[in-house]
Amino acid sequence: MKYLPHCAMMIAAVLVVGCKPAPAPTSAQTSSAAAPAAPVAAATAQAEQGKQEMGSLQGLLDLLGAKDGAAWSAFDRAAGVQWRDPAPQDNPDSNAPENARYRSGTLLLSGFGAVEVPDGKAGAEAGTRQANEGEVGVTLNGDAERVHSFSLVKFYASDDYQGILRNQLGPGTSLKPIAGQCELDYGTTSENTQANQFFELGLTGSKIVYAEVYVDDGGNQGPGTTTFEFTHDKPARKIASMRCKEF
């Protein structure tokens, strides 16, 4: 799988409707008409705020959670994502059909501030640059027809997995931990060092997707990373193979 480390703006439309002037209301009419105005206005404001709070990540999750699968073309205009690859690319690093192709880009997670991150140069020329910590690399993975999963990689190891995910989701969604306290790192017999945790995300329209989050502290090689992997299907085999505790 390939990762290329690196906001969505929602615009509300206002409809103005003209109407014929009506006779001035009586004081009784004014009183009765004013009563429901406040709750209606509050509900409208809340709905608009909810739309604005839905971030770029939730948009990708909604696409991934499509009942009939997520076609590659559905992600072409994903809000807030800047694609590096103009189209899906063949993945020579994987023999698994569900990872035969990939597409990479960047997006911005909510809730982070400015930090120093590697500038991408190698050797003696390597340095740092100022960036928002929420600027992440995103990689879609799938077969020839559809996307089966996608990953995000963020600089700096952050252990508040649930808080980060919650910040990306709007009203009407849910977030539930389903496994953690894993004994083994995936694919090894070594003690778990990446603090893997698994979550179930309930999206709008009864869509369900799953998230795995883990960290790499970077050691002496850099600031470390936090990786988020999202799948359409529950990663039950992975949870079992890592001997994670299910909640």
N, C-alpha and C positions, 0 to 999 in steps of 0.2 A: 504494500500500500504506500502511496506517495503522499507526503504532506508538504505544502508550501506555506511556512508560517508568515504571516504578516502580523450610514445609519439610515436606517430607513426613515424617510420623511413622509408622513401621511398628511394629505391636504383635504380639509373638510370643505364640501361644497355647500353654499348657502343659496337656498331657493327663496326668492322674494315674490310673493304673490300679491297682486293688486286687487282691490275690491272696491265696490261702490260704497260711498259714505253712508252710514246708518244714523238714524236719529240718536240724539244723546240719551244714554241709559238713565233710568231713575236710580236713586240711591240704593234701593233694594236690589235692583238688577246688578248694580256695580258690586255690591257686597257678595251676592251669590256667585257672580262670575269670577271674582278675584280669588275665591277660596281654592279652586283646584289649580290655579296658575303656578303657585310655588312648587308643589310636588311634580307637576308636569315638566317645568323648567329644570328642576333638579334631576329628574330622570333622564332628560335629554342631555344635560351636561355630563352626567355620569356615563351615558352610552358613548358620547363623543370622546371622553377621556379614556374609556376602555379601548376604543379603536386606536388612539394615539399611543397607548401603552404597549400594544402588541408590537414586538420588535422583529428584527430580521430573522432571528433564530426561529421564532414561532412560525413565521411564514414558511421556512424550509420544513419544519416539522409537520405542518399541515399538508404539505405536498407529499412528504414521505408516508404519512398515514392514510393516503388515499386507499379506499376499499379495494379497488382493482389494480393496485400497484401504481408506482410513480414513473411515468415515462420520462426519459431524459429531456425531452423538449419542454416539459412542464416547468423545468427549473431555469429556462432561458431568461425569463424576466423576473426572477425572484427579487423582491424588493430589498434593497440594501446590500446586495451581493455584487461585488466586482469580480467578474470571471477573468482569470488569467488565460485559461484555455477556451478558445472559441467554440469548442465542441468536445464530446467525450474522446479520450485518448486510449489506445491500447495499453494495457498494463503488463509489461514483460516480467514483473516481479511476482506475479501470482499465477498459479495453475487452477485456482478455484473459479468456477463459472460465475459466481456472484461477485467476484472482484476482477473480472476480465477487463473492465474498462474503468476509467476514472476521469474526473474533471475537477480542477482546482481553482480557487479564487480566494477572496478575503471578505470579511464582514466585521461589523463592530458590535460587541456585546455591551449591554447597558450596565452601569454601576461601577465603572472604573475611571481612574484618572491617569495623569501623565507619568511615565516612567522612562528609564533608560533601557533600551533593548539593543541587541546586536545589530550592526548595520548591514550584515550579509557578506562582508568582505572576508577574505581568508588570509592567513599568515600574518606577516608584519603589518599589513594594511588594515587588519581587522580593527574595528572600533565600535562605537555605540551611536545611537541617535535617539532623539526624543520621540515618543509615540504614546498613544493611549494604550494602556494595558489591555483594554478590551478589544484591540485590533487583533483578529485571529485569522489563521489560515483555515480554510474549509476545503474538504475533499469529498466529493461524491464518489461512491463505488457501486458498480452494478454489472449486469451482463450486457449483452448486445442490445437489449430492448428496454430494460428498466433499471432504476436505481433501487438498490436493496438496503443501503446504509450510507451514512456520511459521518465524517469526523471533523472536530475542531481542535486546533492546537493553539494554546495561549502561552505566551512567555510568563514566567514566574509560577512557582508551585503554590496553589491556593487550596486550602483544605475545607473551605466553606462551600462544598459542592451544592448543597441544597439551596443555600442563599443565592448563589450565582444563577442557578437554574430558575429559581422563583422570580428573580429580577427580569428574566427574559419573557415571562409568560403573562398574558393579559387576563382580565376577568373571565370567568367561565371555564377555567382550566384547573387541573389538579396535579399534584406532585406527591408521589408516595414512595418511600424507600422500600425496596423488596429484598435486598441482600447486601451483606457487607462482612466485615471481620474475616476476610478470606485468609486461608492458611498458606496458599501457594501463589507465586506469580504464574501467570498464564503460560502454559506450555513447558513448564519446568517442574522440578521437584524442590526448588528453592523456596525458602520462607518468603511470604509476601512482603514486599518492600514498597509497593506503589499505592497502598491504601485504597484499593479498588472498592467502589461502591456502585450499586445498581438501583435504578429508579424506574417506576412506571409513571408515564406522563399521560394524563387525560386531557385531550384537546377538545375544541368545539366540534359539534357534529358527531359526538360519541367516538371520535378517533382515539386510538391508543397507540403509543410508540414507547420504546424503551431506551434508557440511557445508561451507559457505563462511564464512570469518571475515575481517573487515576492521575497520579503525579510522578514526576521525575525531578528530584531536587537539583540536578545538574552537577552536583559535586563541585569540582574546581573548573568545570568547563563552561560555566555560564549561569544565568539566572534560574535555570530549570524550566519546566513546562507543566501545564495542566492539560490533559487530553480528555475530550468528550466524544464518545462514540454512540451514535443513535441508530437503532435498528427498528424495522417494522415488526419483527417477531421477537418474542422473549428469548434472551440468550441463556436458556435453561441449561444446555450442555456446558457452556463456559462456566456458569455459576457452580455447577456440580464438580467440574474438573479442578477448579481452584479451591474447592472445599470451603465455599463461603457459607455463612450463616444466613438462612432465609428468614425474613421477618413476617 
